[in-house]
Amino acid sequence: MADLPQPEPRPGVTVERTLGECGTRFTARADARALGFVEIDTALARPERHARAAGLADIGNLHIDPAQYGTGLEHWLLAQAADWLRLCGVDRLVAYESAADSIMLGHLTGAGFRELTRTDRGWEHRPG
């Protein structure tokens, strides 16, 4: 797992843990407004998954309100998730992003992630 810090208090911001479409969702809220969220999938040991599952989780979704860019909110959300993942025995967290998404790649590398490999699928997933 990236060397994520322990979550520091953010005055006026709370974290809500719920079930999201890709796994456990951690949503940052201020005044009942969602500032961003990260979803973590810890179900990598299912038979149809071909990954070394023990101690491994992946980011299903990471979204930060553009108004929150530069505030460190993505680091805070990832630290909240990392704190919970440590309780689950997870010591590695992976993320997948398009090579063209320089903003999200910057958020992840700024949070301590490093690029392991690149895969060109030849198609793009467009939900909805």
Order of alpha helices (4+ residues) and beta strands (2+ residues): beta-beta-beta-beta-alpha-beta-alpha
